[in-house]
Amino acid sequence: MPYRNLQDKRAIVTGASSGIGWHLVKQLAAEGVSVIACARRADLLDDLSDQIQSQGGTCIPIAGDITSELNRREIIDVVDREFGGLDILVNNAGIGTMGRFDESEETRLRQVFEVNFFAIAEMIRVSLPRLKQGHSPIIVNMSSVLAHRATPLKSEYCASKFALHGFSDALRAELTNDEIDLLLVSPSTTDSEFFDHAIEDTTGKNWKTRGAMPPSVVASKTIRAIKKGKHEIILTHGGRLIVWMDRLIPGIANRIMARYGQ
């Protein structure tokens, strides 16, 4: 696809109250995009909207749980009423959990999949009729390098991201004739609230690593990829190295991961 001009585009961004989603909304609005910002924390969404409106941009906050069909329908109703259509859907909302699978309950796995996979799939489903009528439409699924190489102690999270990866590849092919792009973004560790808001962590490990990528950089790289019509981006050299190790020397990669999980 030719270079995508974002001026006057209409977007939905989920998981927008902090981290990557917050910066995506800010940067999209600065590009002239009218944005609906969605998350659970209404106060943070209101602050974000106020900032953007004070700078002459357009941001409509919608607080709610993206796993709820009613919330998803509300988002679509607002995009229809306020924007008259949709050009960009960014599925950024996600949760994590850390711990051994054999020490967890079924509810943990289901909760991760509800947010990281099913909510995204159903948000896409209700958005597709609008995107098919959009201008240079694109779906952006925020994934993880762990959608390419799974690690121990994050089995549920990895599984949800692998599912999203496969779904995204299939859907991209299905939507080719509708001229809807699909971008899969795979960051490595990001300096955000992700680990602070994990639904459970039974490991006792410190998951916040030095050198984590700032969420503003993840957002800017994502927006650059949207403009260029990219299909997939892995954001760090380390992430790309892990992917190639898994493909070229899987036995060594497995041994490294086994030690990592001790």
C-alpha positions as protocol buffer text, in pm:
chain_id: "A"
residue {
  index: 1
  type: MET
  ca { x: 0 y: 0 z: 0 }
}
residue {
  index: 2
  type: PRO
  ca { x: 120 y: 356 z: -67 }
}
residue {
  index: 3
  type: TYR
  ca { x: 232 y: 570 z: 226 }
}
residue {
  index: 4
  type: ARG
  ca { x: -67 y: 619 z: 459 }
}
residue {
  index: 5
  type: ASN
  ca { x: -148 y: 982 z: 547 }
}
residue {
  index: 6
  type: LEU
  ca { x: -300 y: 989 z: 895 }
}
residue {
  index: 7
  type: GLN
  ca { x: -450 y: 1337 z: 875 }
}
residue {
  index: 8
  type: ASP
  ca { x: -828 y: 1327 z: 938 }
}
residue {
  index: 9
  type: LYS
  ca { x: -831 y: 951 z: 998 }
}
residue {
  index: 10
  type: ARG
  ca { x: -1065 y: 805 z: 1263 }
}
residue {
  index: 11
  type: ALA
  ca { x: -931 y: 559 z: 1520 }
}
residue {
  index: 12
  type: ILE
  ca { x: -1016 y: 341 z: 1819 }
}
residue {
  index: 13
  type: VAL
  ca { x: -738 y: 260 z: 2067 }
}
residue {
  index: 14
  type: THR
  ca { x: -802 y: 14 z: 2350 }
}
residue {
  index: 15
  type: GLY
  ca { x: -592 y: -8 z: 2665 }
}
residue {
  index: 16
  type: ALA
  ca { x: -541 y: 368 z: 2635 }
}
residue {
  index: 17
  type: SER
  ca { x: -518 y: 483 z: 2997 }
}
residue {
  index: 18
  type: SER
  ca { x: -142 y: 428 z: 3036 }
}
residue {
  index: 19
  type: GLY
  ca { x: 172 y: 294 z: 2876 }
}
residue {
  index: 20
  type: ILE
  ca { x: 180 y: 215 z: 2506 }
}
residue {
  index: 21
  type: GLY
  ca { x: -190 y: 289 z: 2453 }
}
residue {
  index: 22
  type: TRP
  ca { x: -165 y: 633 z: 2618 }
}
residue {
  index: 23
  type: HIS
  ca { x: 126 y: 729 z: 2394 }
}
residue {
  index: 24
  type: LEU
  ca { x: -45 y: 588 z: 2085 }
}
residue {
  index: 25
  type: VAL
  ca { x: -347 y: 810 z: 2147 }
}
residue {
  index: 26
  type: LYS
  ca { x: -128 y: 1117 z: 2204 }
}
residue {
  index: 27
  type: GLN
  ca { x: 82 y: 1058 z: 1895 }
}
residue {
  index: 28
  type: LEU
  ca { x: -211 y: 969 z: 1671 }
}
residue {
  index: 29
  type: ALA
  ca { x: -393 y: 1285 z: 1779 }
}
residue {
  index: 30
  type: ALA
  ca { x: -81 y: 1488 z: 1702 }
}
residue {
  index: 31
  type: GLU
  ca { x: -93 y: 1342 z: 1350 }
}
residue {
  index: 32
  type: GLY
  ca { x: -445 y: 1475 z: 1304 }
}
residue {
  index: 33
  type: VAL
  ca { x: -631 y: 1154 z: 1388 }
}
residue {
  index: 34
  type: SER
  ca { x: -964 y: 1171 z: 1574 }
}
residue {
  index: 35
  type: VAL
  ca { x: -937 y: 906 z: 1846 }
}
residue {
  index: 36
  type: ILE
  ca { x: -1172 y: 714 z: 2071 }
}
residue {
  index: 37
  type: ALA
  ca { x: -964 y: 615 z: 2375 }
}
residue {
  index: 38
  type: CYS
  ca { x: -1087 y: 307 z: 2563 }
}
residue {
  index: 39
  type: ALA
  ca { x: -981 y: 157 z: 2897 }
}
residue {
  index: 40
  type: ARG
  ca { x: -1120 y: 76 z: 3240 }
}
residue {
  index: 41
  type: ARG
  ca { x: -983 y: 377 z: 3431 }
}
residue {
  index: 42
  type: ALA
  ca { x: -1214 y: 669 z: 3355 }
}
residue {
  index: 43
  type: ASP
  ca { x: -1010 y: 932 z: 3542 }
}
residue {
  index: 44
  type: LEU
  ca { x: -696 y: 864 z: 3340 }
}
residue {
  index: 45
  type: LEU
  ca { x: -890 y: 864 z: 3014 }
}
residue {
  index: 46
  type: ASP
  ca { x: -1050 y: 1196 z: 3104 }
}
residue {
  index: 47
  type: ASP
  ca { x: -708 y: 1348 z: 3177 }
}
residue {
  index: 48
  type: LEU
  ca { x: -576 y: 1220 z: 2845 }
}
residue {
  index: 49
  type: SER
  ca { x: -876 y: 1356 z: 2656 }
}
residue {
  index: 50
  type: ASP
  ca { x: -844 y: 1695 z: 2825 }
}
residue {
  index: 51
  type: GLN
  ca { x: -477 y: 1718 z: 2727 }
}
residue {
  index: 52
  type: ILE
  ca { x: -550 y: 1638 z: 2364 }
}
residue {
  index: 53
  type: GLN
  ca { x: -852 y: 1869 z: 2343 }
}
residue {
  index: 54
  type: SER
  ca { x: -647 y: 2156 z: 2493 }
}
residue {
  index: 55
  type: GLN
  ca { x: -397 y: 2110 z: 2210 }
}
residue {
  index: 56
  type: GLY
  ca { x: -667 y: 2125 z: 1943 }
}
residue {
  index: 57
  type: GLY
  ca { x: -703 y: 1752 z: 1889 }
}
residue {
  index: 58
  type: THR
  ca { x: -1003 y: 1521 z: 1913 }
}
residue {
  index: 59
  type: CYS
  ca { x: -1021 y: 1245 z: 2174 }
}
residue {
  index: 60
  type: ILE
  ca { x: -1337 y: 1086 z: 2311 }
}
residue {
  index: 61
  type: PRO
  ca { x: -1287 y: 874 z: 2625 }
}
residue {
  index: 62
  type: ILE
  ca { x: -1495 y: 560 z: 2682 }
}
residue {
  index: 63
  type: ALA
  ca { x: -1442 y: 378 z: 3010 }
}
residue {
  index: 64
  type: GLY
  ca { x: -1534 y: 12 z: 3036 }
}
residue {
  index: 65
  type: ASP
  ca { x: -1427 y: -350 z: 3018 }
}
residue {
  index: 66
  type: ILE
  ca { x: -1332 y: -448 z: 2663 }
}
residue {
  index: 67
  type: THR
  ca { x: -1431 y: -811 z: 2735 }
}
residue {
  index: 68
  type: SER
  ca { x: -1792 y: -692 z: 2765 }
}
residue {
  index: 69
  type: GLU
  ca { x: -2006 y: -705 z: 2452 }
}
residue {
  index: 70
  type: LEU
  ca { x: -2199 y: -402 z: 2579 }
}
residue {
  index: 71
  type: ASN
  ca { x: -1876 y: -202 z: 2605 }
}
residue {
  index: 72
  type: ARG
  ca { x: -1769 y: -298 z: 2255 }
}
residue {
  index: 73
  type: ARG
  ca { x: -2110 y: -202 z: 2118 }
}
residue {
  index: 74
  type: GLU
  ca { x: -2092 y: 132 z: 2298 }
}
residue {
  index: 75
  type: ILE
  ca { x: -1757 y: 203 z: 2135 }
}
residue {
  index: 76
  type: ILE
  ca { x: -1895 y: 128 z: 1790 }
}
residue {
  index: 77
  type: ASP
  ca { x: -2208 y: 335 z: 1853 }
}
residue {
  index: 78
  type: VAL
  ca { x: -1991 y: 633 z: 1949 }
}
residue {
  index: 79
  type: VAL
  ca { x: -1762 y: 595 z: 1647 }
}
residue {
  index: 80
  type: ASP
  ca { x: -2070 y: 586 z: 1421 }
}
residue {
  index: 81
  type: ARG
  ca { x: -2232 y: 886 z: 1587 }
}
residue {
  index: 82
  type: GLU
  ca { x: -1928 y: 1108 z: 1637 }
}
residue {
  index: 83
  type: PHE
  ca { x: -1698 y: 1014 z: 1348 }
}
residue {
  index: 84
  type: GLY
  ca { x: -1930 y: 858 z: 1091 }
}
residue {
  index: 85
  type: GLY
  ca { x: -1688 y: 573 z: 1031 }
}
residue {
  index: 86
  type: LEU
  ca { x: -1360 y: 408 z: 1123 }
}
residue {
  index: 87
  type: ASP
  ca { x: -1018 y: 386 z: 959 }
}
residue {
  index: 88
  type: ILE
  ca { x: -783 y: 255 z: 1230 }
}
residue {
  index: 89
  type: LEU
  ca { x: -847 y: -4 z: 1502 }
}
residue {
  index: 90
  type: VAL
  ca { x: -566 y: -50 z: 1755 }
}
residue {
  index: 91
  type: ASN
  ca { x: -613 y: -349 z: 1986 }
}
residue {
  index: 92
  type: ASN
  ca { x: -372 y: -264 z: 2265 }
}
residue {
  index: 93
  type: ALA
  ca { x: -552 y: -382 z: 2581 }
}
residue {
  index: 94
  type: GLY
  ca { x: -382 y: -680 z: 2741 }
}
residue {
  index: 95
  type: ILE
  ca { x: -297 y: -849 z: 3070 }
}
residue {
  index: 96
  type: GLY
  ca { x: -26 y: -1080 z: 3192 }
}
residue {
  index: 97
  type: THR
  ca { x: 32 y: -1343 z: 3455 }
}
residue {
  index: 98
  type: MET
  ca { x: 348 y: -1508 z: 3579 }
}
residue {
  index: 99
  type: GLY
  ca { x: 391 y: -1845 z: 3740 }
}
residue {
  index: 100
  type: ARG
  ca { x: 409 y: -2219 z: 3676 }
}
residue {
  index: 101
  type: PHE
  ca { x: 117 y: -2361 z: 3483 }
}
residue {
  index: 102
  type: ASP
  ca { x: 85 y: -2664 z: 3713 }
}
residue {
  index: 103
  type: GLU
  ca { x: 41 y: -2433 z: 4010 }
}
residue {
  index: 104
  type: SER
  ca { x: -236 y: -2224 z: 3853 }
}
residue {
  index: 105
  type: GLU
  ca { x: -613 y: -2250 z: 3825 }
}
residue {
  index: 106
  type: GLU
  ca { x: -827 y: -2272 z: 3513 }
}
residue {
  index: 107
  type: THR
  ca { x: -966 y: -1925 z: 3581 }
}
residue {
  index: 108
  type: ARG
  ca { x: -622 y: -1767 z: 3526 }
}
residue {
  index: 109
  type: LEU
  ca { x: -587 y: -1911 z: 3178 }
}
residue {
  index: 110
  type: ARG
  ca { x: -942 y: -1815 z: 3081 }
}
residue {
  index: 111
  type: GLN
  ca { x: -902 y: -1460 z: 3211 }
}
residue {
  index: 112
  type: VAL
  ca { x: -586 y: -1406 z: 3007 }
}
residue {
  index: 113
  type: PHE
  ca { x: -751 y: -1537 z: 2691 }
}
residue {
  index: 114
  type: GLU
  ca { x: -1066 y: -1330 z: 2745 }
}
residue {
  index: 115
  type: VAL
  ca { x: -863 y: -1007 z: 2735 }
}
residue {
  index: 116
  type: ASN
  ca { x: -569 y: -1096 z: 2510 }
}
residue {
  index: 117
  type: PHE
  ca { x: -754 y: -1292 z: 2244 }
}
residue {
  index: 118
  type: PHE
  ca { x: -1134 y: -1314 z: 2257 }
}
residue {
  index: 119
  type: ALA
  ca { x: -1192 y: -944 z: 2326 }
}
residue {
  index: 120
  type: ILE
  ca { x: -962 y: -853 z: 2036 }
}
residue {
  index: 121
  type: ALA
  ca { x: -1130 y: -1096 z: 1798 }
}
residue {
  index: 122
  type: GLU
  ca { x: -1475 y: -967 z: 1887 }
}
residue {
  index: 123
  type: MET
  ca { x: -1366 y: -602 z: 1871 }
}
residue {
  index: 124
  type: ILE
  ca { x: -1244 y: -671 z: 1520 }
}
residue {
  index: 125
  type: ARG
  ca { x: -1571 y: -847 z: 1433 }
}
residue {
  index: 126
  type: VAL
  ca { x: -1789 y: -549 z: 1524 }
}
residue {
  index: 127
  type: SER
  ca { x: -1546 y: -304 z: 1362 }
}
residue {
  index: 128
  type: LEU
  ca { x: -1511 y: -474 z: 1025 }
}
residue {
  index: 129
  type: PRO
  ca { x: -1827 y: -333 z: 862 }
}
residue {
  index: 130
  type: ARG
  ca { x: -1698 y: 18 z: 942 }
}
residue {
  index: 131
  type: LEU
  ca { x: -1340 y: -56 z: 835 }
}
residue {
  index: 132
  type: LYS
  ca { x: -1460 y: -193 z: 502 }
}
residue {
  index: 133
  type: GLN
  ca { x: -1604 y: 153 z: 434 }
}
residue {
  index: 134
  type: GLY
  ca { x: -1300 y: 334 z: 576 }
}
residue {
  index: 135
  type: HIS
  ca { x: -1017 y: 526 z: 415 }
}
residue {
  index: 136
  type: SER
  ca { x: -693 y: 323 z: 391 }
}
residue {
  index: 137
  type: PRO
  ca { x: -819 y: 106 z: 679 }
}
residue {
  index: 138
  type: ILE
  ca { x: -587 y: -87 z: 906 }
}
residue {
  index: 139
  type: ILE
  ca { x: -612 y: -315 z: 1211 }
}
residue {
  index: 140
  type: VAL
  ca { x: -321 y: -301 z: 1455 }
}
residue {
  index: 141
  type: ASN
  ca { x: -282 y: -590 z: 1698 }
}
residue {
  index: 142
  type: MET
  ca { x: -33 y: -520 z: 1975 }
}
residue {
  index: 143
  type: SER
  ca { x: 132 y: -853 z: 2047 }
}
residue {
  index: 144
  type: SER
  ca { x: 471 y: -953 z: 2188 }
}
residue {
  index: 145
  type: VAL
  ca { x: 798 y: -1114 z: 2089 }
}
residue {
  index: 146
  type: LEU
  ca { x: 664 y: -1398 z: 2307 }
}
residue {
  index: 147
  type: ALA
  ca { x: 419 y: -1468 z: 2024 }
}
residue {
  index: 148
  type: HIS
  ca { x: 723 y: -1601 z: 1835 }
}
residue {
  index: 149
  type: ARG
  ca { x: 921 y: -1776 z: 2110 }
}
residue {
  index: 150
  type: ALA
  ca { x: 747 y: -1880 z: 2431 }
}
residue {
  index: 151
  type: THR
  ca { x: 918 y: -1859 z: 2768 }
}
residue {
  index: 152
  type: PRO
  ca { x: 854 y: -2052 z: 3089 }
}
residue {
  index: 153
  type: LEU
  ca { x: 657 y: -1897 z: 3375 }
}
residue {
  index: 154
  type: LYS
  ca { x: 443 y: -1703 z: 3127 }
}
residue {
  index: 155
  type: SER
  ca { x: 270 y: -1997 z: 2960 }
}
residue {
  index: 156
  type: GLU
  ca { x: -82 y: -1852 z: 2960 }
}
residue {
  index: 157
  type: TYR
  ca { x: 35 y: -1514 z: 2830 }
}
residue {
  index: 158
  type: CYS
  ca { x: 251 y: -1675 z: 2559 }
}
residue {
  index: 159
  type: ALA
  ca { x: -36 y: -1898 z: 2452 }
}
residue {
  index: 160
  type: SER
  ca { x: -269 y: -1600 z: 2415 }
}
residue {
  index: 161
  type: LYS
  ca { x: -13 y: -1412 z: 2206 }
}
residue {
  index: 162
  type: PHE
  ca { x: 59 y: -1715 z: 1986 }
}
residue {
  index: 163
  type: ALA
  ca { x: -317 y: -1738 z: 1926 }
}
residue {
  index: 164
  type: LEU
  ca { x: -328 y: -1369 z: 1835 }
}
residue {
  index: 165
  type: HIS
  ca { x: -34 y: -1412 z: 1598 }
}
residue {
  index: 166
  type: GLY
  ca { x: -199 y: -1699 z: 1411 }
}
residue {
  index: 167
  type: PHE
  ca { x: -532 y: -1522 z: 1402 }
}
residue {
  index: 168
  type: SER
  ca { x: -370 y: -1207 z: 1267 }
}
residue {
  index: 169
  type: ASP
  ca { x: -189 y: -1393 z: 987 }
}
residue {
  index: 170
  type: ALA
  ca { x: -509 y: -1568 z: 879 }
}
residue {
  index: 171
  type: LEU
  ca { x: -721 y: -1254 z: 901 }
}
residue {
  index: 172
  type: ARG
  ca { x: -468 y: -1048 z: 705 }
}
residue {
  index: 173
  type: ALA
  ca { x: -503 y: -1291 z: 415 }
}
residue {
  index: 174
  type: GLU
  ca { x: -882 y: -1298 z: 442 }
}
residue {
  index: 175
  type: LEU
  ca { x: -907 y: -919 z: 430 }
}
residue {
  index: 176
  type: THR
  ca { x: -675 y: -866 z: 133 }
}
residue {
  index: 177
  type: ASN
  ca { x: -960 y: -826 z: -115 }
}
residue {
  index: 178
  type: ASP
  ca { x: -1129 y: -580 z: 123 }
}
residue {
  index: 179
  type: GLU
  ca { x: -807 y: -372 z: 113 }
}
residue {
  index: 180
  type: ILE
  ca { x: -781 y: -372 z: 493 }
}
residue {
  index: 181
  type: ASP
  ca { x: -423 y: -390 z: 622 }
}
residue {
  index: 182
  type: LEU
  ca { x: -332 y: -575 z: 940 }
}
residue {
  index: 183
  type: LEU
  ca { x: -21 y: -490 z: 1139 }
}
residue {
  index: 184
  type: LEU
  ca { x: 111 y: -720 z: 1413 }
}
residue {
  index: 185
  type: VAL
  ca { x: 342 y: -538 z: 1656 }
}
residue {
  index: 186
  type: SER
  ca { x: 579 y: -747 z: 1869 }
}
residue {
  index: 187
  type: PRO
  ca { x: 758 y: -545 z: 2140 }
}
residue {
  index: 188
  type: SER
  ca { x: 1000 y: -691 z: 2391 }
}
residue {
  index: 189
  type: THR
  ca { x: 990 y: -579 z: 2755 }
}
residue {
  index: 190
  type: THR
  ca { x: 842 y: -230 z: 2778 }
}
residue {
  index: 191
  type: ASP
  ca { x: 878 y: 20 z: 3063 }
}
residue {
  index: 192
  type: SER
  ca { x: 509 y: 30 z: 3152 }
}
residue {
  index: 193
  type: GLU
  ca { x: 261 y: -76 z: 3420 }
}
residue {
  index: 194
  type: PHE
  ca { x: 223 y: -422 z: 3264 }
}
residue {
  index: 195
  type: PHE
  ca { x: 387 y: -615 z: 3547 }
}
residue {
  index: 196
  type: ASP
  ca { x: 230 y: -393 z: 3815 }
}
residue {
  index: 197
  type: HIS
  ca { x: -116 y: -491 z: 3693 }
}
residue {
  index: 198
  type: ALA
  ca { x: -53 y: -862 z: 3625 }
}
residue {
  index: 199
  type: ILE
  ca { x: -344 y: -1069 z: 3749 }
}
residue {
  index: 200
  type: GLU
  ca { x: -107 y: -1299 z: 3938 }
}
residue {
  index: 201
  type: ASP
  ca { x: 267 y: -1345 z: 3997 }
}
residue {
  index: 202
  type: THR
  ca { x: 374 y: -1646 z: 4200 }
}
residue {
  index: 203
  type: THR
  ca { x: 740 y: -1641 z: 4093 }
}
residue {
  index: 204
  type: GLY
  ca { x: 897 y: -1387 z: 4329 }
}
residue {
  index: 205
  type: LYS
  ca { x: 1103 y: -1259 z: 4035 }
}
residue {
  index: 206
  type: ASN
  ca { x: 1170 y: -897 z: 3944 }
}
residue {
  index: 207
  type: TRP
  ca { x: 1039 y: -880 z: 3588 }
}
residue {
  index: 208
  type: LYS
  ca { x: 1125 y: -515 z: 3528 }
}
residue {
  index: 209
  type: THR
  ca { x: 1454 y: -516 z: 3341 }
}
residue {
  index: 210
  type: ARG
  ca { x: 1697 y: -235 z: 3277 }
}
residue {
  index: 211
  type: GLY
  ca { x: 1695 y: -118 z: 2919 }
}
residue {
  index: 212
  type: ALA
  ca { x: 1322 y: -180 z: 2870 }
}
residue {
  index: 213
  type: MET
  ca { x: 1189 y: 16 z: 2576 }
}
residue {
  index: 214
  type: PRO
  ca { x: 997 y: 334 z: 2666 }
}
residue {
  index: 215
  type: PRO
  ca { x: 628 y: 308 z: 2569 }
}
residue {
  index: 216
  type: SER
  ca { x: 659 y: 632 z: 2372 }
}
residue {
  index: 217
  type: VAL
  ca { x: 916 y: 463 z: 2146 }
}
residue {
  index: 218
  type: VAL
  ca { x: 693 y: 157 z: 2098 }
}
residue {
  index: 219
  type: ALA
  ca { x: 413 y: 395 z: 1999 }
}
residue {
  index: 220
  type: SER
  ca { x: 626 y: 594 z: 1755 }
}
residue {
  index: 221
  type: LYS
  ca { x: 759 y: 278 z: 1588 }
}
residue {
  index: 222
  type: THR
  ca { x: 404 y: 147 z: 1560 }
}
residue {
  index: 223
  type: ILE
  ca { x: 278 y: 466 z: 1399 }
}
residue {
  index: 224
  type: ARG
  ca { x: 569 y: 463 z: 1154 }
}
residue {
  index: 225
  type: ALA
  ca { x: 474 y: 107 z: 1058 }
}
residue {
  index: 226
  type: ILE
  ca { x: 108 y: 210 z: 1016 }
}
residue {
  index: 227
  type: LYS
  ca { x: 213 y: 484 z: 776 }
}
residue {
  index: 228
  type: LYS
  ca { x: 430 y: 245 z: 576 }
}
residue {
  index: 229
  type: GLY
  ca { x: 165 y: -28 z: 559 }
}
residue {
  index: 230
  type: LYS
  ca { x: 386 y: -287 z: 728 }
}
residue {
  index: 231
  type: HIS
  ca { x: 245 y: -630 z: 807 }
}
residue {
  index: 232
  type: GLU
  ca { x: 458 y: -711 z: 1111 }
}
residue {
  index: 233
  type: ILE
  ca { x: 733 y: -552 z: 1317 }
}
residue {
  index: 234
  type: ILE
  ca { x: 957 y: -695 z: 1590 }
}
residue {
  index: 235
  type: LEU
  ca { x: 1084 y: -391 z: 1776 }
}
residue {
  index: 236
  type: THR
  ca { x: 1419 y: -489 z: 1928 }
}
residue {
  index: 237
  type: HIS
  ca { x: 1742 y: -653 z: 1812 }
}
residue {
  index: 238
  type: GLY
  ca { x: 1716 y: -891 z: 2108 }
}
residue {
  index: 239
  type: GLY
  ca { x: 1366 y: -989 z: 2006 }
}
residue {
  index: 240
  type: ARG
  ca { x: 1475 y: -1062 z: 1650 }
}
residue {
  index: 241
  type: LEU
  ca { x: 1769 y: -1265 z: 1783 }
}
residue {
  index: 242
  type: ILE
  ca { x: 1534 y: -1480 z: 1995 }
}
residue {
  index: 243
  type: VAL
  ca { x: 1312 y: -1544 z: 1692 }
}
residue {
  index: 244
  type: TRP
  ca { x: 1604 y: -1649 z: 1472 }
}
residue {
  index: 245
  type: MET
  ca { x: 1754 y: -1867 z: 1746 }
}
residue {
  index: 246
  type: ASP
  ca { x: 1423 y: -2050 z: 1775 }
}
residue {
  index: 247
  type: ARG
  ca { x: 1410 y: -2105 z: 1400 }
}
residue {
  index: 248
  type: LEU
  ca { x: 1773 y: -2195 z: 1335 }
}
residue {
  index: 249
  type: ILE
  ca { x: 1894 y: -2363 z: 1658 }
}
residue {
  index: 250
  type: PRO
  ca { x: 1577 y: -2466 z: 1843 }
}
residue {
  index: 251
  type: GLY
  ca { x: 1755 y: -2724 z: 2060 }
}
residue {
  index: 252
  type: ILE
  ca { x: 1988 y: -2463 z: 2207 }
}
residue {
  index: 253
  type: ALA
  ca { x: 1700 y: -2217 z: 2245 }
}
residue {
  index: 254
  type: ASN
  ca { x: 1503 y: -2482 z: 2438 }
}
residue {
  index: 255
  type: ARG
  ca { x: 1793 y: -2548 z: 2675 }
}
residue {
  index: 256
  type: ILE
  ca { x: 1837 y: -2178 z: 2743 }
}
residue {
  index: 257
  type: MET
  ca { x: 1467 y: -2141 z: 2817 }
}
residue {
  index: 258
  type: ALA
  ca { x: 1466 y: -2443 z: 3047 }
}
residue {
  index: 259
  type: ARG
  ca { x: 1736 y: -2280 z: 3262 }
}
residue {
  index: 260
  type: TYR
  ca { x: 1548 y: -1951 z: 3256 }
}
residue {
  index: 261
  type: GLY
  ca { x: 1245 y: -2121 z: 3406 }
}
residue {
  index: 262
  type: GLN
  ca { x: 1423 y: -2267 z: 3710 }
}
